[in-house]
Amino acid sequence: MCQYDGMKRTTITLPDDLSDLVDSEARRRQMSVSDVIRTFIIEGLAGIAKKPREIPFAGLFHDPGMITGVSMDEVLKQHWVDDLDRDQGKRALEGAELIE
């Protein structure tokens, strides 16, 4: 919940669909509608994010053998050259069998 020493009451008019979205977000965050709107204003105008939004499924599993974008170039260097050489050798053999 946001805490401020001095506050000014302001009335805003929202379209029904936007009001429904704000209500839904307030329930999701378990905050008041006023707190949600203040948070959005702070984040939007001041560029201040209180904390990053949590991704509920992040970190559910860890696979040490998983290829990531960071290591992809190295993996391609190691395996594609061998695969291409092997495939070209197979084609050469298949071509030689057709000629005979």
WOTA-V452567 format. One record per backbone hydrogen bond with DSSP energy under -1.0 kcal/mol. CO is the residue of the C=O (numbers start at 1). NH is the residue of the N-H. E is the energy in kcal/mol with one decimal. If there is no record, write none. Layout:
CO&NH&E / CO&NH&E
//
This chain:
15&19&-2.6 / 16&20&-2.4 / 17&21&-1.7 / 18&22&-2.4 / 19&23&-2.5 / 20&24&-2.4 / 21&25&-2.5 / 22&26&-2.4 / 23&27&-2.1 / 24&28&-2.4 / 25&29&-2.6 / 26&31&-2.5 / 32&36&-2.2 / 33&37&-2.6 / 34&38&-2.6 / 35&39&-2.5 / 36&40&-2.5 / 37&41&-2.4 / 38&42&-2.7 / 39&43&-2.8 / 40&44&-2.7 / 41&45&-3.0 / 42&46&-1.6 / 42&48&-1.2 / 55&58&-1.4 / 57&60&-1.5 / 63&66&-2.1 / 71&75&-2.1 / 72&76&-2.7 / 73&77&-2.3 / 74&78&-2.0 / 75&79&-2.4 / 76&80&-2.1 / 79&83&-2.5 / 80&84&-3.2 / 81&85&-2.4 / 82&86&-2.4 / 83&87&-2.6 / 84&88&-2.6 / 85&89&-2.1 / 86&90&-2.0 / 87&91&-2.1 / 88&92&-2.2 / 89&93&-2.1 / 90&94&-2.6 / 91&95&-2.6 / 92&96&-2.0 / 93&97&-2.0 / 94&98&-1.6 / 95&99&-1.5 / 96&100&-1.5
//
